[in-house]
Amino acid sequence: MDKEITQEVAAKNKRKGLFIALAVIIILAGLIWGLRSTFKSTIKRSDITVSRVAIGNVENTINATGEVLPEFEEILTSPINASIKSVLMDAGRNVKAGQSILSLDKSATQTDYEKLKFQLESKQNEIKKLKLDLNKSFFDIRSNNDIKQLYISNLTDAVQNAKRLFAAGGGTREGIEQAELNLKVAQLEKKQLENEIKNKQQTMQIEIREAEIAARILASEGEALQRKLNLANVIATRAGVVTYVNKNIGANVREGEAIARIADLGSFKIQGSISDNSLGQLHTGLPVIVIINDVQLRGRVINVSPSVQNSSIAFDVQLEDRNNKQLRPNMKVDVYLVTAAHSHVMRVANGPAFKGPSVQDIFVVNGGKAERRTVHVGLTNFDYVEILDGVKPGDTIITSDMTEYKNSKEVTIQ
């Protein structure tokens, strides 16, 4: 006969089953963790890189890109609107000061120059004519003035004669007054003539002055055009290397258009570029490290562009060793801006083990094992990492990536 199971017994059996299942899960998890620890706690010596803690200097840097450019580059422009007649130097050729690089067809400008010379000659003849007219007019007016003076002298004598005649009883008061009136009229006419002489002189002198100014302007334009014609044979003003030349013979070029470039390859600079997010850290005088084929060159920021283009800021770097043999025009280089520096601190070589946060877990080699330690990191750059605590000088640190062993307190090195 079956016996009915009470609710209390059923609940007890249910709790027992749950406890057994939970215990099984814990045991399995422990076995999995143990197996994982067993397999992950061993590493080959050939798979890791290490660095010994030493005392030294560490500079904090931010990354930028750069391009090597000649420190001095002269841009030669077309002095006139012309076409390219011949090219005497190709890009890459060494050139000395005074050597011709290319020549331009200057026939049209030569025609303009000849026309300007004719205009200047015409203006100079106009000035001569004005001066002759001035002299003639002045002579004519002066002669008339002299005649008028003789006439006044004669009228003065007539007045005196009229007065003597009246005193002798042979003349009249009206005769005296008429003679005096004629004298006053002649004197006024003489003043009018003198004023006319003065005005005529001033007017003609102004006309001559204007003509002379116009002639000087034409002469200046002619001299400028002559200089442009002389520059139509494009020559190097300094020794260097031709980095660019317009070789399109027959092509039209406009005045001011670049037709050649000459660079001094004995001295270089770096034109850098960095994200505008670093604008607050970028300023003139900032120390810079440039890496070229594992060679470090030092320099300083000498100029920062005031504008942002494509979310980047351009800047120029003046190198201490501006003629280093590693430098080549248009070479792309790595640029590191030094924003801070600490001296006489603990440092190790930088590597994948250092992820960036100020608090990190690293592995310190101790005999045949590596022990995990928590350290505080200070300044970092492409070469070194500053460690503030948790290690001592002489300790050996694994610098390769140890992410797979982040849960291990100790790793055996085979």
C-alpha positions in Angstrom: 0.0 0.0 0.0 1.6 3.4 -1.1 2.2 6.0 1.5 1.6 9.6 0.7 4.6 12.0 0.9 4.1 15.0 3.1 4.8 18.5 1.9 7.6 18.9 4.4 9.4 15.9 3.1 9.0 17.1 -0.5 10.4 20.5 0.3 13.3 18.9 2.1 14.1 16.7 -1.0 13.9 19.8 -3.3 16.3 21.8 -1.2 18.7 18.8 -1.1 18.6 18.6 -4.9 19.3 22.3 -5.3 22.3 22.0 -2.9 23.7 19.1 -4.8 23.4 21.0 -8.2 25.0 24.1 -6.8 27.9 22.0 -5.4 28.4 20.4 -8.7 28.5 23.8 -10.5 31.1 25.1 -8.0 33.3 22.1 -8.3 33.2 22.3 -12.1 34.0 26.0 -12.1 36.9 25.3 -9.7 38.2 22.6 -12.0 37.9 24.8 -15.1 39.7 27.7 -13.3 42.4 25.3 -12.0 43.0 23.9 -15.5 43.1 27.3 -17.0 45.5 28.6 -14.4 47.7 25.5 -15.0 47.9 26.1 -18.7 48.1 30.0 -18.6 50.6 30.2 -15.8 53.5 29.1 -17.9 55.3 31.1 -20.6 58.4 30.7 -22.8 61.3 33.0 -22.3 61.5 33.5 -26.1 58.0 34.8 -26.1 58.6 37.8 -23.8 60.7 41.0 -23.8 62.1 42.4 -20.6 63.7 45.6 -19.4 65.7 46.4 -16.3 64.6 49.2 -14.0 67.2 52.0 -14.1 67.6 55.6 -13.0 67.4 58.2 -15.7 65.4 61.0 -17.4 62.0 60.6 -18.9 60.3 63.1 -21.2 56.6 63.1 -21.8 55.8 63.4 -25.5 52.8 63.7 -27.8 53.0 62.2 -31.3 52.9 64.3 -34.5 53.8 63.8 -38.1 56.4 65.8 -40.1 58.0 66.3 -43.5 61.6 67.3 -44.2 61.8 70.6 -46.2 64.7 72.8 -47.2 65.1 75.6 -44.7 65.6 78.0 -47.5 63.8 77.7 -50.8 63.6 80.4 -53.4 60.5 80.6 -55.7 61.3 82.1 -59.1 58.2 83.7 -60.7 57.6 84.9 -64.2 58.3 88.6 -64.4 56.0 89.1 -67.4 53.1 87.5 -69.2 54.9 85.3 -71.7 55.4 81.8 -73.0 58.2 79.4 -72.0 60.8 79.5 -74.8 63.5 77.1 -73.5 64.4 75.1 -70.4 68.1 74.9 -69.5 68.0 73.1 -66.2 66.0 70.1 -65.1 64.8 69.4 -61.5 67.4 67.8 -59.4 70.3 69.6 -61.0 72.8 71.6 -59.0 72.9 75.3 -59.9 75.3 78.1 -59.2 74.4 81.7 -58.7 74.0 83.5 -62.1 73.3 80.3 -64.1 70.3 80.4 -66.4 67.4 78.0 -65.6 64.9 78.8 -68.4 64.1 81.6 -70.8 60.8 83.2 -71.7 59.5 84.6 -75.0 59.6 88.4 -74.4 58.6 89.6 -77.8 55.2 91.0 -76.7 56.8 92.8 -73.7 59.6 94.1 -75.9 57.0 95.7 -78.2 55.3 97.3 -75.2 58.7 98.6 -74.1 59.4 100.2 -77.5 55.9 101.8 -77.5 56.6 103.2 -74.0 59.9 104.7 -75.2 58.1 106.5 -78.0 55.5 107.9 -75.6 58.3 109.1 -73.3 60.1 110.8 -76.2 56.9 112.5 -77.2 56.3 113.7 -73.7 59.9 115.1 -73.5 59.3 117.0 -76.8 56.1 118.3 -75.3 58.1 119.6 -72.4 60.6 121.3 -74.7 57.7 123.0 -76.6 56.1 124.2 -73.4 59.4 125.7 -72.3 59.8 127.5 -75.6 56.2 128.8 -75.5 56.8 130.0 -71.9 60.0 131.8 -72.9 58.3 133.4 -76.0 55.2 134.5 -74.0 57.4 135.8 -71.2 59.5 137.8 -73.7 56.4 139.2 -75.5 54.8 140.2 -72.3 58.0 141.7 -70.9 58.4 143.7 -74.1 54.9 145.0 -73.9 55.6 145.9 -70.3 58.7 147.8 -71.2 56.7 149.6 -73.9 54.0 150.4 -71.4 56.6 151.8 -69.0 57.9 154.1 -71.7 54.3 155.2 -72.3 53.9 155.9 -68.6 57.1 158.0 -68.5 55.8 160.0 -71.5 52.4 160.6 -69.8 54.2 161.6 -66.6 56.1 164.2 -68.6 52.8 165.3 -70.2 51.3 165.9 -66.7 54.2 168.0 -65.6 54.1 170.0 -68.9 50.3 170.6 -68.4 50.9 171.8 -64.8 53.7 174.2 -66.0 51.6 175.4 -68.8 48.7 176.1 -66.5 51.0 177.9 -64.1 52.2 180.1 -66.9 48.5 180.9 -67.8 48.5 179.1 -71.0 46.7 175.9 -70.0 43.5 174.8 -68.3 42.6 172.8 -65.3 40.8 170.3 -67.6 44.1 169.7 -69.5 45.9 168.8 -66.3 43.1 166.5 -65.2 43.1 164.8 -68.6 46.8 164.3 -68.5 46.6 162.9 -64.9 43.8 160.5 -66.0 45.7 159.2 -68.9 48.7 158.5 -66.6 46.5 156.6 -64.1 45.0 154.5 -66.9 48.4 153.7 -68.2 49.6 152.8 -64.7 46.6 150.5 -64.2 47.2 148.9 -67.6 50.9 148.3 -66.5 49.8 146.6 -63.3 47.3 144.5 -65.2 50.1 143.5 -67.6 52.5 142.7 -64.7 49.8 140.5 -63.2 49.2 138.8 -66.5 53.0 138.1 -66.7 52.9 136.6 -63.3 49.9 134.4 -63.9 51.2 133.4 -67.3 54.5 132.3 -65.7 52.7 130.3 -63.0 50.3 128.6 -65.4 53.0 127.6 -67.8 55.3 126.4 -65.0 52.5 124.2 -63.7 51.9 122.8 -67.2 55.6 122.1 -67.5 55.6 120.5 -64.1 52.7 118.2 -65.0 54.4 117.2 -68.2 57.7 116.5 -66.3 55.8 114.3 -63.8 54.1 112.4 -66.6 57.5 112.0 -68.3 59.0 110.6 -65.0 56.1 108.2 -64.7 56.7 107.0 -68.2 60.4 106.7 -67.5 59.8 104.7 -64.4 57.4 102.4 -66.2 60.1 102.0 -68.9 62.7 101.1 -66.3 60.4 98.6 -64.6 59.6 97.0 -68.0 63.3 96.9 -68.8 64.0 95.1 -65.6 61.3 92.6 -66.4 62.8 92.0 -69.8 66.2 91.4 -68.2 64.6 88.9 -65.8 62.9 87.1 -68.7 66.1 85.0 -68.8 65.4 83.3 -65.5 68.7 82.9 -63.5 69.5 81.5 -60.1 70.3 84.2 -57.5 71.9 81.7 -55.2 73.6 78.3 -55.3 71.4 75.3 -54.6 69.4 72.5 -56.3 66.6 73.0 -58.7 63.6 71.3 -57.0 61.0 72.3 -59.6 60.9 73.8 -63.1 58.1 74.3 -65.6 59.2 72.3 -68.6 56.1 72.9 -70.7 57.8 74.7 -73.6 55.4 77.0 -75.3 53.0 77.1 -72.4 51.7 80.6 -71.4 52.6 81.8 -67.9 51.2 84.8 -66.2 53.2 87.5 -64.4 53.9 86.3 -60.8 53.3 82.6 -61.6 55.9 80.2 -60.1 58.1 78.7 -62.8 61.0 77.3 -60.8 62.2 76.6 -57.3 65.7 76.5 -56.0 66.5 74.9 -52.6 69.5 75.1 -50.4 70.0 71.4 -49.5 72.7 72.2 -46.9 70.1 73.2 -44.3 66.7 71.6 -43.5 63.7 72.2 -41.3 60.7 70.1 -40.3 57.1 71.0 -41.2 54.9 69.2 -38.6 51.2 68.6 -38.2 49.2 67.6 -35.2 45.6 67.2 -34.2 43.8 70.3 -33.1 43.0 68.5 -29.9 46.6 69.2 -28.8 46.3 72.9 -29.5 46.6 73.8 -25.8 50.0 72.0 -25.5 51.5 73.4 -28.7 53.5 76.7 -28.5 56.7 78.2 -29.9 59.8 77.2 -28.1 58.5 73.7 -27.3 61.3 71.0 -27.4 60.9 68.5 -30.2 62.4 65.1 -31.0 62.5 63.9 -34.6 63.1 60.2 -35.4 64.8 59.4 -38.7 65.9 55.8 -39.3 66.4 55.3 -35.5 68.4 58.5 -35.3 67.1 61.2 -32.9 67.4 64.8 -33.9 66.5 67.6 -31.4 64.9 70.9 -32.2 62.3 73.5 -31.2 59.0 74.7 -32.5 59.6 78.1 -34.1 56.3 78.8 -35.7 52.7 77.7 -35.2 50.0 78.2 -37.9 47.2 80.4 -36.7 44.6 78.5 -38.7 43.2 74.9 -38.4 42.9 72.9 -41.6 41.2 69.4 -41.7 41.3 69.3 -37.9 45.1 69.7 -37.9 47.5 72.4 -37.0 50.7 73.0 -38.8 54.0 74.1 -37.2 57.6 74.5 -38.1 60.6 72.9 -36.3 64.1 74.3 -36.4 66.6 71.5 -35.9 69.9 71.8 -33.9 71.6 69.7 -36.5 70.1 71.2 -39.7 72.5 69.5 -42.1 72.4 65.9 -40.8 73.1 63.4 -43.5 69.9 61.5 -42.7 67.8 64.5 -43.9 66.3 64.3 -47.4 63.7 66.7 -49.0 60.1 65.6 -48.6 61.0 62.7 -46.3 58.2 61.7 -43.9 59.3 61.6 -40.3 58.0 60.9 -36.8 57.8 64.0 -34.6 57.4 64.0 -30.8 56.6 67.2 -28.9 58.2 67.2 -25.4 55.5 68.6 -23.0 57.2 67.6 -19.7 60.4 66.1 -18.4 61.5 64.4 -15.1 65.1 63.7 -14.3 66.7 61.1 -12.0 63.6 58.8 -11.8 63.0 55.1 -12.2 62.4 54.1 -15.8 62.1 51.0 -18.0 61.8 50.6 -21.8 58.3 51.2 -23.1 56.4 48.2 -24.5 53.0 46.6 -25.0 52.7 45.8 -21.3 52.0 49.5 -20.5 48.5 50.4 -21.6 48.2 54.0 -20.5 46.5 54.3 -17.1 48.4 55.7 -14.2 47.8 52.5 -12.1 48.8 49.2 -13.9 49.6 45.6 -13.2 53.0 44.4 -14.4 55.1 41.3 -14.0 58.5 41.4 -12.3 60.9 38.6 -13.1 62.2 36.8 -10.0 64.3 33.8 -10.8 62.4 31.4 -13.0 59.0 33.1 -12.3 57.3 36.4 -12.9 55.3 38.0 -10.1 52.4 40.3 -10.7 52.7 43.8 -9.1 50.6 46.9 -9.1 52.6 50.1 -9.9 51.9 53.7 -10.5 53.2 55.1 -13.9 54.4 58.6 -14.5 55.6 60.2 -17.7 55.8 58.1 -20.8 57.3 58.5 -24.3 58.3 56.3 -27.3 61.4 55.0 -25.4 60.8 55.0 -21.7 58.1 54.7 -19.0 58.5 56.3 -15.6 57.5 54.0 -12.7 56.8 55.8 -9.4 56.6 52.8 -7.0 56.2 49.0 -6.6 59.7 48.3 -8.0 63.3 49.2 -7.3 66.3 49.9 -9.5 67.7 46.6 -10.9 64.4 44.8 -11.1 63.6 43.1 -14.4 60.1 43.8 -15.8 58.3 42.0 -18.6 57.5 44.7 -21.2 55.6 42.5 -23.7 51.8 42.1 -23.7 50.7 40.0 -20.7 46.9 40.4 -21.0 46.4 36.5 -21.1 47.9 36.3 -17.6 46.0 39.2 -16.0 44.3 36.7 -13.5 47.6 35.0 -12.6 49.5 36.2 -9.6 52.6 34.2 -10.7 53.8 32.9 -14.0 56.5 30.3 -14.6 59.1 31.2 -17.2 60.4 28.2 -19.1 
